[in-house]
Amino acid sequence: MFTATWQYEKQMQDAESYAEWREAAIAYDIAMGFDEWKGSDESKHYDYVSIRKRLAQLRRLRTKKDNEGLLFTLNEGIHGNMGGMGHGRLYSKARFGTKQVINDYIEEIAAALDHLAKKQVRSIPEDEKIEFFHRASQCFGRTALMLSGAGTLLYFHLGVVKALWEQDLLPSIISGSSGGSVIAALVGTHSHSEMEKLFDPEYLNDEVAKEVSFMNKFSPFKKKQIPIAEVREQIARIIPDLTFYEAYELTGIQINISVAPAEQHQSSRLLNAVTSPNVMIREAVLASCAVPGFYPAVTLAARDTDGTRKPYLPARKWIDGSVSEDLPIRRLARLYGVNHTIASQTNPLVYPFINDAKEQKNALEIIKDATLKTSREWTLASTKLAKRYLRFSNVISNLVVRVESIASQSYTGDITILPPSRLYNPLQLLSTRTKEEVLQMIRDGEHSAWEKVETIRLQTHVGRTLDRILDKRNEGSYHDAKKLRAV
């Protein structure tokens, strides 16, 4: 068995596509006996009796076409952690998937929603249906993809996005800070057909070669830095000159870019189509990538009502967003009702403080988690004391504020995608990369995302179903309104 599992692990490692990885992962689970674990309902980590009972009830009602009874049962609650089925341990034992009863239950919820959405179901008034779907969507919540600060490791994010996009699992809410903002902006300003072209292997190779040539020219460790005008020119080459609202209208994706104030006593911002619809995305990316000490702070720009570009809050300058809000979980929750997050985390500065396991498996992990929390609390206490007694020095005071901000943040999501190796040197975050290194980072991002794809598919299936149903109805309402205006 050891020989067989080693062979399947090698196949997963060498996979050139998600289909190849999936086949090897399933074979690995069979060889390890995990397929039997999936087929058995029993586990101490969730209430499998309630899940099985509710699944049978939903199936019976849908088969009988008891639409009122189905609506009543669904109204009892639709959420991603029914009976504890969202427990992290249920998704970490096997390489592919989880308990079959959980999979069946999620599929049945989606099937029930699709059934009620049909026009043929006339026993429930349309306005009552719409009210139910909106309420169910609000209760279930939404998923966001958060791309961390990355420096030149941003290509790992590109691989993650590519993997999710190819599986039609890319969330419509995406945040990015520092290097992550480049990828968020890239995705959120290009149409579906343009994304197909971007991820074509030949085109990707050509673009990577251009990027590497530029980065090698623009190294912060060289004595002579490239003028900011050339940085703007490079950003302009890959990101269209759009406002946040214009980008949302084009793609339907809510881009969110974190920026931090260059001055003290100012608040960080999360720029998007809701809070700052007229702000230009290019300047937002430049600001979020402005690493203190290496690149100058940036003044944002906005498009006026007559289309004129002008400074946005001209008295303020902005810097690297990861300093103050690497993963803006709370703001995304407030703005969009996000309660499920996928984090692509590439910042080696925070790796020592990340515990990817949502649930501790043993005493050693419990001790590690407690140690990390204690270290964070001591760091925060130290910064508070430093701010009190070192006010005379602006340089030290600014440094203390940055350290406090970094220590107080959360750097993981409900699902966290990490590079295969955490041994990246933080001093190389801004160093130049070869074309081979960049392409390897993209492949690493894809492989790391493949390991989470089935978990993401399961945990977002109901939310994606509700979004699709509501989008279809909103589209119909939009076309009806156009017809009325024409008359």
ROBA-972189 format. One record per residue (C-alpha): residue in three letters; chain; residue number from 1; z, x, y. Coordinates in nm, 2 decimals. Layout:
> resn chain resi pz px py
> ALA A NUM Z X Y
...
END
This chain:
> resn chain resi pz px py
> MET A 1 0.00 0.00 0.00
> PHE A 2 0.08 0.29 0.24
> THR A 3 -0.28 0.42 0.20
> ALA A 4 -0.43 0.08 0.27
> THR A 5 -0.22 0.02 0.58
> TRP A 6 -0.29 0.36 0.71
> GLN A 7 -0.66 0.29 0.67
> TYR A 8 -0.63 -0.04 0.86
> GLU A 9 -0.44 0.13 1.14
> LYS A 10 -0.71 0.39 1.17
> GLN A 11 -0.97 0.11 1.18
> MET A 12 -0.78 -0.06 1.46
> GLN A 13 -0.76 0.27 1.65
> ASP A 14 -1.13 0.34 1.61
> ALA A 15 -1.25 -0.02 1.68
> GLU A 16 -1.54 -0.05 1.92
> SER A 17 -1.49 -0.42 1.98
> TYR A 18 -1.22 -0.69 1.96
> ALA A 19 -1.39 -0.84 1.66
> GLU A 20 -1.35 -0.51 1.47
> TRP A 21 -0.99 -0.47 1.58
> ARG A 22 -0.91 -0.83 1.48
> GLU A 23 -1.06 -0.79 1.14
> ALA A 24 -0.85 -0.47 1.08
> ALA A 25 -0.53 -0.63 1.22
> ILE A 26 -0.56 -0.93 0.99
> ALA A 27 -0.62 -0.70 0.69
> TYR A 28 -0.32 -0.49 0.79
> ASP A 29 -0.10 -0.81 0.80
> ILE A 30 -0.22 -0.91 0.45
> ALA A 31 -0.15 -0.57 0.31
> MET A 32 0.20 -0.57 0.46
> GLY A 33 0.27 -0.93 0.34
> PHE A 34 0.29 -1.06 0.70
> ASP A 35 0.05 -1.34 0.61
> GLU A 36 0.32 -1.49 0.39
> TRP A 37 0.56 -1.46 0.68
> LYS A 38 0.31 -1.65 0.91
> GLY A 39 0.27 -1.92 0.65
> SER A 40 0.64 -1.98 0.62
> ASP A 41 0.81 -2.20 0.89
> GLU A 42 1.15 -2.05 0.85
> SER A 43 1.29 -1.81 1.11
> LYS A 44 1.62 -1.78 1.29
> HIS A 45 1.44 -1.72 1.62
> TYR A 46 1.32 -2.08 1.68
> ASP A 47 1.38 -2.44 1.58
> TYR A 48 1.10 -2.48 1.33
> VAL A 49 1.23 -2.81 1.20
> SER A 50 1.18 -2.98 1.54
> ILE A 51 0.84 -2.81 1.58
> ARG A 52 0.72 -2.93 1.24
> LYS A 53 0.86 -3.29 1.31
> ARG A 54 0.69 -3.31 1.65
> LEU A 55 0.36 -3.18 1.51
> ALA A 56 0.36 -3.45 1.24
> GLN A 57 0.43 -3.72 1.50
> LEU A 58 0.15 -3.61 1.73
> ARG A 59 -0.10 -3.59 1.45
> ARG A 60 -0.01 -3.94 1.33
> LEU A 61 -0.04 -4.09 1.67
> ARG A 62 -0.37 -3.92 1.74
> THR A 63 -0.51 -4.02 1.40
> LYS A 64 -0.41 -4.38 1.46
> LYS A 65 -0.55 -4.37 1.81
> ASP A 66 -0.22 -4.49 1.94
> ASN A 67 -0.30 -4.37 2.30
> GLU A 68 0.01 -4.53 2.46
> GLY A 69 0.24 -4.38 2.20
> LEU A 70 0.07 -4.04 2.23
> LEU A 71 0.11 -4.04 2.61
> PHE A 72 0.47 -4.14 2.58
> THR A 73 0.54 -3.86 2.33
> LEU A 74 0.36 -3.60 2.54
> ASN A 75 0.56 -3.72 2.84
> GLU A 76 0.88 -3.62 2.66
> GLY A 77 0.79 -3.27 2.75
> ILE A 78 0.51 -3.01 2.73
> HIS A 79 0.63 -2.65 2.78
> GLY A 80 0.56 -2.31 2.63
> ASN A 81 0.90 -2.25 2.48
> MET A 82 0.95 -2.57 2.29
> GLY A 83 1.22 -2.51 2.03
> GLY A 84 1.22 -2.14 2.12
> MET A 85 0.87 -2.09 2.00
> GLY A 86 0.81 -1.84 2.29
> HIS A 87 1.07 -1.60 2.15
> GLY A 88 0.94 -1.24 2.17
> ARG A 89 1.03 -1.15 1.82
> LEU A 90 0.79 -1.42 1.68
> TYR A 91 0.49 -1.23 1.84
> SER A 92 0.59 -0.87 1.75
> LYS A 93 0.63 -0.88 1.37
> ALA A 94 0.27 -0.92 1.27
> ARG A 95 -0.02 -0.73 1.43
> PHE A 96 -0.22 -1.05 1.47
> GLY A 97 -0.08 -1.40 1.55
> THR A 98 0.25 -1.56 1.47
> LYS A 99 0.39 -1.85 1.26
> GLN A 100 0.11 -2.09 1.15
> VAL A 101 0.32 -2.39 1.24
> ILE A 102 0.34 -2.26 1.60
> ASN A 103 -0.03 -2.21 1.61
> ASP A 104 -0.09 -2.56 1.47
> TYR A 105 0.15 -2.72 1.72
> ILE A 106 -0.02 -2.56 2.02
> GLU A 107 -0.36 -2.66 1.89
> GLU A 108 -0.24 -3.02 1.84
> ILE A 109 -0.10 -3.04 2.19
> ALA A 110 -0.44 -2.92 2.33
> ALA A 111 -0.63 -3.17 2.10
> ALA A 112 -0.40 -3.45 2.22
> LEU A 113 -0.46 -3.37 2.58
> ASP A 114 -0.84 -3.35 2.53
> HIS A 115 -0.83 -3.69 2.35
> LEU A 116 -0.65 -3.86 2.63
> ALA A 117 -0.89 -3.71 2.88
> LYS A 118 -1.19 -3.88 2.71
> LYS A 119 -1.37 -4.16 2.90
> GLN A 120 -1.37 -4.36 2.58
> VAL A 121 -0.99 -4.39 2.61
> ARG A 122 -0.98 -4.69 2.84
> SER A 123 -0.64 -4.84 2.73
> ILE A 124 -0.48 -4.60 2.98
> PRO A 125 -0.59 -4.64 3.35
> GLU A 126 -0.77 -4.34 3.50
> ASP A 127 -0.52 -4.30 3.79
> GLU A 128 -0.24 -4.30 3.53
> LYS A 129 -0.42 -4.03 3.34
> ILE A 130 -0.47 -3.81 3.64
> GLU A 131 -0.11 -3.85 3.75
> PHE A 132 0.00 -3.74 3.40
> PHE A 133 -0.23 -3.44 3.38
> HIS A 134 -0.11 -3.32 3.72
> ARG A 135 0.25 -3.37 3.63
> ALA A 136 0.20 -3.20 3.29
> SER A 137 0.03 -2.90 3.46
> GLN A 138 0.31 -2.87 3.71
> CYS A 139 0.58 -2.88 3.44
> PHE A 140 0.39 -2.64 3.20
> GLY A 141 0.33 -2.39 3.48
> ARG A 142 0.05 -2.13 3.53
> THR A 143 -0.02 -1.78 3.41
> ALA A 144 -0.09 -1.48 3.64
> LEU A 145 -0.22 -1.13 3.56
> MET A 146 -0.04 -0.86 3.76
> LEU A 147 -0.19 -0.52 3.80
> SER A 148 0.06 -0.25 3.89
> GLY A 149 0.03 0.05 4.12
> ALA A 150 -0.19 0.30 3.94
> GLY A 151 -0.34 0.57 4.15
> THR A 152 -0.63 0.71 3.94
> LEU A 153 -0.50 0.53 3.64
> LEU A 154 -0.65 0.21 3.78
> TYR A 155 -0.93 0.24 3.52
> PHE A 156 -0.68 0.14 3.25
> HIS A 157 -0.65 -0.19 3.44
> LEU A 158 -1.03 -0.22 3.44
> GLY A 159 -1.02 -0.20 3.06
> VAL A 160 -0.75 -0.47 3.04
> VAL A 161 -0.95 -0.70 3.26
> LYS A 162 -1.27 -0.63 3.06
> ALA A 163 -1.09 -0.72 2.73
> LEU A 164 -0.94 -1.05 2.87
> TRP A 165 -1.26 -1.14 3.05
> GLU A 166 -1.47 -1.10 2.73
> GLN A 167 -1.23 -1.33 2.54
> ASP A 168 -1.24 -1.59 2.83
> LEU A 169 -0.86 -1.53 2.88
> LEU A 170 -0.86 -1.39 3.23
> PRO A 171 -0.62 -1.59 3.45
> SER A 172 -0.74 -1.74 3.77
> ILE A 173 -0.44 -1.59 3.95
> ILE A 174 -0.45 -1.21 3.98
> SER A 175 -0.23 -0.98 4.18
> GLY A 176 -0.28 -0.61 4.25
> SER A 177 -0.09 -0.34 4.43
> SER A 178 -0.22 0.01 4.52
> GLY A 179 -0.48 0.11 4.26
> GLY A 180 -0.43 -0.23 4.10
> SER A 181 -0.55 -0.40 4.42
> VAL A 182 -0.89 -0.23 4.38
> ILE A 183 -0.95 -0.39 4.04
> ALA A 184 -0.81 -0.73 4.15
> ALA A 185 -1.05 -0.73 4.45
> LEU A 186 -1.34 -0.62 4.23
> VAL A 187 -1.29 -0.91 3.99
> GLY A 188 -1.21 -1.17 4.25
> THR A 189 -1.52 -1.11 4.47
> HIS A 190 -1.79 -1.11 4.20
> SER A 191 -1.95 -1.41 4.03
> HIS A 192 -1.96 -1.45 3.65
> SER A 193 -2.31 -1.31 3.63
> GLU A 194 -2.21 -1.01 3.84
> MET A 195 -1.92 -0.94 3.61
> GLU A 196 -2.15 -0.95 3.31
> LYS A 197 -2.35 -0.68 3.48
> LEU A 198 -2.04 -0.48 3.58
> PHE A 199 -1.92 -0.46 3.22
> ASP A 200 -2.26 -0.37 3.07
> PRO A 201 -2.20 -0.02 2.91
> GLU A 202 -2.50 0.15 3.08
> TYR A 203 -2.41 0.01 3.42
> LEU A 204 -2.04 0.09 3.37
> ASN A 205 -2.14 0.45 3.28
> ASP A 206 -2.34 0.49 3.60
> GLU A 207 -2.07 0.34 3.82
> VAL A 208 -1.80 0.56 3.67
> ALA A 209 -2.02 0.87 3.74
> LYS A 210 -2.05 0.77 4.10
> GLU A 211 -1.67 0.70 4.13
> VAL A 212 -1.58 1.03 3.97
> SER A 213 -1.81 1.22 4.20
> PHE A 214 -1.65 1.05 4.50
> MET A 215 -1.29 1.11 4.37
> ASN A 216 -1.35 1.48 4.31
> LYS A 217 -1.47 1.51 4.66
> PHE A 218 -1.16 1.31 4.79
> SER A 219 -0.86 1.48 4.64
> PRO A 220 -0.53 1.46 4.84
> PHE A 221 -0.43 1.80 4.70
> LYS A 222 -0.73 1.97 4.87
> LYS A 223 -0.66 2.11 5.22
> LYS A 224 -0.95 1.92 5.37
> GLN A 225 -0.93 1.54 5.32
> ILE A 226 -1.23 1.31 5.34
> PRO A 227 -1.25 1.11 5.67
> ILE A 228 -1.12 0.75 5.64
> ALA A 229 -1.47 0.63 5.73
> GLU A 230 -1.59 0.77 5.40
> VAL A 231 -1.31 0.59 5.21
> ARG A 232 -1.41 0.27 5.38
> GLU A 233 -1.77 0.33 5.29
> GLN A 234 -1.68 0.38 4.92
> ILE A 235 -1.47 0.06 4.92
> ALA A 236 -1.76 -0.12 5.08
> ARG A 237 -1.99 -0.01 4.80
> ILE A 238 -1.79 -0.19 4.54
> ILE A 239 -1.62 -0.48 4.72
> PRO A 240 -1.82 -0.74 4.93
> ASP A 241 -1.71 -0.80 5.29
> LEU A 242 -1.53 -1.13 5.23
> THR A 243 -1.21 -1.29 5.34
> PHE A 244 -0.96 -1.40 5.08
> TYR A 245 -1.06 -1.77 5.13
> GLU A 246 -1.44 -1.68 5.10
> ALA A 247 -1.37 -1.49 4.78
> TYR A 248 -1.18 -1.79 4.64
> GLU A 249 -1.46 -2.02 4.72
> LEU A 250 -1.71 -1.79 4.55
> THR A 251 -1.52 -1.72 4.23
> GLY A 252 -1.23 -1.96 4.20
> ILE A 253 -1.00 -1.67 4.15
> GLN A 254 -0.68 -1.63 4.36
> ILE A 255 -0.66 -1.26 4.46
> ASN A 256 -0.32 -1.15 4.57
> ILE A 257 -0.28 -0.80 4.72
> SER A 258 0.06 -0.65 4.80
> VAL A 259 0.11 -0.44 5.12
> ALA A 260 0.42 -0.28 5.26
> PRO A 261 0.51 -0.23 5.63
> ALA A 262 0.48 0.12 5.76
> GLU A 263 0.77 0.06 6.00
> GLN A 264 1.13 -0.03 5.92
> HIS A 265 1.27 -0.38 5.98
> GLN A 266 0.94 -0.55 5.88
> SER A 267 0.87 -0.76 5.57
> SER A 268 0.62 -0.68 5.30
> ARG A 269 0.33 -0.92 5.26
> LEU A 270 0.14 -1.07 4.97
> LEU A 271 -0.21 -1.14 5.11
> ASN A 272 -0.42 -1.42 4.96
> ALA A 273 -0.62 -1.73 5.03
> VAL A 274 -0.30 -1.93 5.08
> THR A 275 -0.09 -1.72 5.32
> SER A 276 -0.37 -1.52 5.49
> PRO A 277 -0.71 -1.69 5.42
> ASN A 278 -0.89 -1.52 5.71
> VAL A 279 -0.78 -1.16 5.63
> MET A 280 -1.06 -0.93 5.51
> ILE A 281 -1.02 -0.81 5.15
> ARG A 282 -1.15 -0.46 5.21
> GLU A 283 -0.88 -0.37 5.47
> ALA A 284 -0.62 -0.52 5.24
> VAL A 285 -0.72 -0.29 4.96
> LEU A 286 -0.73 0.01 5.19
> ALA A 287 -0.38 -0.08 5.31
> SER A 288 -0.24 -0.13 4.96
> CYS A 289 -0.38 0.21 4.85
> ALA A 290 -0.24 0.40 5.16
> VAL A 291 0.01 0.62 4.97
> PRO A 292 0.27 0.75 5.22
> GLY A 293 0.22 1.12 5.29
> PHE A 294 -0.14 1.13 5.16
> TYR A 295 -0.34 0.86 5.33
> PRO A 296 -0.29 0.70 5.68
> ALA A 297 -0.14 0.35 5.73
> VAL A 298 -0.40 0.08 5.78
> THR A 299 -0.44 -0.20 6.03
> LEU A 300 -0.56 -0.52 5.87
> ALA A 301 -0.86 -0.71 5.99
> ALA A 302 -0.96 -1.08 5.99
> ARG A 303 -1.26 -1.30 6.05
> ASP A 304 -1.24 -1.53 6.35
> THR A 305 -1.36 -1.89 6.35
> ASP A 306 -1.69 -1.78 6.50
> GLY A 307 -1.74 -1.51 6.23
> THR A 308 -1.62 -1.22 6.45
> ARG A 309 -1.42 -0.94 6.29
> LYS A 310 -1.10 -0.86 6.47
> PRO A 311 -0.77 -0.69 6.41
> TYR A 312 -0.50 -0.89 6.23
> LEU A 313 -0.15 -0.83 6.36
> PRO A 314 -0.28 -0.53 6.56
> ALA A 315 0.06 -0.39 6.64
> ARG A 316 0.14 -0.34 6.27
> LYS A 317 0.02 -0.09 6.01
> TRP A 318 0.05 -0.13 5.63
> ILE A 319 0.09 0.10 5.33
> ASP A 320 0.10 0.12 4.95
> GLY A 321 0.20 -0.22 4.82
> SER A 322 0.37 -0.09 4.51
> VAL A 323 0.64 0.06 4.72
> SER A 324 0.78 -0.28 4.81
> GLU A 325 0.64 -0.52 4.55
> ASP A 326 0.45 -0.37 4.26
> LEU A 327 0.46 -0.70 4.06
> PRO A 328 0.52 -1.00 4.29
> ILE A 329 0.66 -1.23 4.03
> ARG A 330 0.88 -1.45 4.26
> ARG A 331 0.61 -1.49 4.53
> LEU A 332 0.35 -1.59 4.27
> ALA A 333 0.59 -1.85 4.13
> ARG A 334 0.65 -2.00 4.47
> LEU A 335 0.29 -2.01 4.57
> TYR A 336 0.11 -2.12 4.26
> GLY A 337 0.38 -2.25 4.02
> VAL A 338 0.34 -1.94 3.80
> ASN A 339 0.61 -1.92 3.52
> HIS A 340 0.42 -1.70 3.27
> THR A 341 0.31 -1.35 3.36
> ILE A 342 0.09 -1.08 3.20
> ALA A 343 0.16 -0.73 3.35
> SER A 344 -0.07 -0.44 3.31
> GLN A 345 0.17 -0.15 3.39
> THR A 346 0.04 0.20 3.45
> ASN A 347 0.30 0.36 3.69
> PRO A 348 0.45 0.66 3.51
> LEU A 349 0.73 0.67 3.77
> VAL A 350 0.88 0.36 3.62
> TYR A 351 0.81 0.42 3.25
> PRO A 352 1.16 0.55 3.19
> PHE A 353 1.31 0.22 3.32
> ILE A 354 1.08 -0.01 3.11
> ASN A 355 1.20 -0.17 2.79
> ASP A 356 0.90 -0.36 2.66
> ALA A 357 1.10 -0.55 2.40
> LYS A 358 1.20 -0.89 2.55
> GLU A 359 1.46 -0.93 2.27
> GLN A 360 1.66 -0.63 2.15
> LYS A 361 1.61 -0.56 1.79
> ASN A 362 1.90 -0.33 1.72
> ALA A 363 2.21 -0.17 1.87
> LEU A 364 2.02 0.13 2.00
> GLU A 365 1.79 -0.09 2.21
> ILE A 366 2.09 -0.29 2.34
> ILE A 367 2.26 0.04 2.45
> LYS A 368 1.93 0.16 2.61
> ASP A 369 1.89 -0.17 2.80
> ALA A 370 2.25 -0.15 2.93
> THR A 371 2.20 0.21 3.03
> LEU A 372 1.89 0.13 3.23
> LYS A 373 2.06 -0.16 3.41
> THR A 374 2.36 0.06 3.49
> SER A 375 2.13 0.33 3.63
> ARG A 376 1.95 0.08 3.84
> GLU A 377 2.28 -0.06 3.98
> TRP A 378 2.41 0.30 4.06
> THR A 379 2.08 0.38 4.24
> LEU A 380 2.11 0.06 4.45
> ALA A 381 2.47 0.13 4.53
> SER A 382 2.38 0.49 4.64
> THR A 383 2.10 0.37 4.87
> LYS A 384 2.34 0.12 5.04
> LEU A 385 2.59 0.40 5.11
> ALA A 386 2.31 0.63 5.23
> LYS A 387 2.17 0.37 5.47
> ARG A 388 2.52 0.33 5.62
> TYR A 389 2.59 0.70 5.68
> LEU A 390 2.24 0.85 5.73
> ARG A 391 2.11 0.63 6.01
> PHE A 392 2.06 0.93 6.24
> SER A 393 1.76 1.05 6.05
> ASN A 394 1.45 0.83 6.05
> VAL A 395 1.28 1.03 5.78
> ILE A 396 1.57 1.01 5.54
> SER A 397 1.63 0.65 5.63
> ASN A 398 1.27 0.56 5.55
> LEU A 399 1.30 0.75 5.22
> VAL A 400 1.62 0.56 5.12
> VAL A 401 1.46 0.23 5.20
> ARG A 402 1.16 0.32 4.97
> VAL A 403 1.40 0.42 4.69
> GLU A 404 1.60 0.11 4.72
> SER A 405 1.28 -0.10 4.71
> ILE A 406 1.15 0.07 4.40
> ALA A 407 1.49 0.05 4.22
> SER A 408 1.53 -0.32 4.29
> GLN A 409 1.20 -0.43 4.15
> SER A 410 1.10 -0.57 3.81
> TYR A 411 0.82 -0.39 3.64
> THR A 412 0.74 -0.60 3.34
> GLY A 413 0.60 -0.95 3.27
> ASP A 414 0.65 -1.20 2.99
> ILE A 415 0.37 -1.00 2.83
> THR A 416 0.35 -0.64 2.93
> ILE A 417 0.04 -0.42 2.85
> LEU A 418 0.12 -0.05 2.85
> PRO A 419 -0.10 0.26 2.80
> PRO A 420 -0.09 0.40 2.44
> SER A 421 0.09 0.70 2.58
> ARG A 422 0.36 0.70 2.85
> LEU A 423 0.34 1.08 2.89
> TYR A 424 0.13 1.07 3.20
> ASN A 425 0.24 1.32 3.46
> PRO A 426 0.34 1.14 3.79
> LEU A 427 0.20 1.43 3.98
> GLN A 428 -0.14 1.36 3.85
> LEU A 429 -0.15 1.00 3.98
> LEU A 430 -0.38 1.11 4.26
> SER A 431 -0.55 1.39 4.09
> THR A 432 -0.92 1.40 4.01
> ARG A 433 -1.06 1.28 3.68
> THR A 434 -1.36 1.37 3.47
> LYS A 435 -1.60 1.10 3.36
> GLU A 436 -1.48 1.14 3.00
> GLU A 437 -1.11 1.08 3.11
> VAL A 438 -1.21 0.77 3.31
> LEU A 439 -1.41 0.62 3.02
> GLN A 440 -1.11 0.69 2.79
> MET A 441 -0.87 0.51 3.02
> ILE A 442 -1.10 0.21 3.02
> ARG A 443 -1.11 0.22 2.64
> ASP A 444 -0.73 0.26 2.63
> GLY A 445 -0.70 -0.05 2.85
> GLU A 446 -0.92 -0.25 2.62
> HIS A 447 -0.73 -0.14 2.30
> SER A 448 -0.39 -0.21 2.46
> ALA A 449 -0.50 -0.56 2.57
> TRP A 450 -0.65 -0.63 2.22
> GLU A 451 -0.30 -0.60 2.08
> LYS A 452 -0.19 -0.88 2.31
> VAL A 453 -0.50 -1.10 2.30
> GLU A 454 -0.38 -1.35 2.03
> THR A 455 -0.04 -1.38 2.19
> ILE A 456 -0.20 -1.45 2.53
> ARG A 457 -0.45 -1.70 2.37
> LEU A 458 -0.16 -1.89 2.21
> GLN A 459 0.08 -1.89 2.50
> THR A 460 -0.19 -1.99 2.76
> HIS A 461 -0.39 -2.24 2.55
> VAL A 462 -0.22 -2.55 2.67
> GLY A 463 -0.22 -2.43 3.03
> ARG A 464 -0.59 -2.35 3.01
> THR A 465 -0.66 -2.69 2.86
> LEU A 466 -0.48 -2.87 3.14
> ASP A 467 -0.67 -2.66 3.40
> ARG A 468 -1.00 -2.74 3.24
> ILE A 469 -0.93 -3.11 3.24
> LEU A 470 -0.81 -3.12 3.60
> ASP A 471 -1.10 -2.90 3.72
> LYS A 472 -1.35 -3.13 3.56
> ARG A 473 -1.19 -3.43 3.73
> ASN A 474 -1.17 -3.25 4.06
> GLU A 475 -1.54 -3.16 4.03
> GLY A 476 -1.63 -3.52 3.96
> SER A 477 -1.43 -3.63 4.27
> TYR A 478 -1.61 -3.37 4.48
> HIS A 479 -1.95 -3.49 4.38
> ASP A 480 -1.85 -3.86 4.43
> ALA A 481 -1.73 -3.77 4.78
> LYS A 482 -2.07 -3.60 4.86
> LYS A 483 -2.26 -3.91 4.75
> LEU A 484 -2.04 -4.13 4.97
> ARG A 485 -2.11 -3.89 5.27
> ALA A 486 -2.48 -3.91 5.20
> VAL A 487 -2.48 -4.29 5.21
END
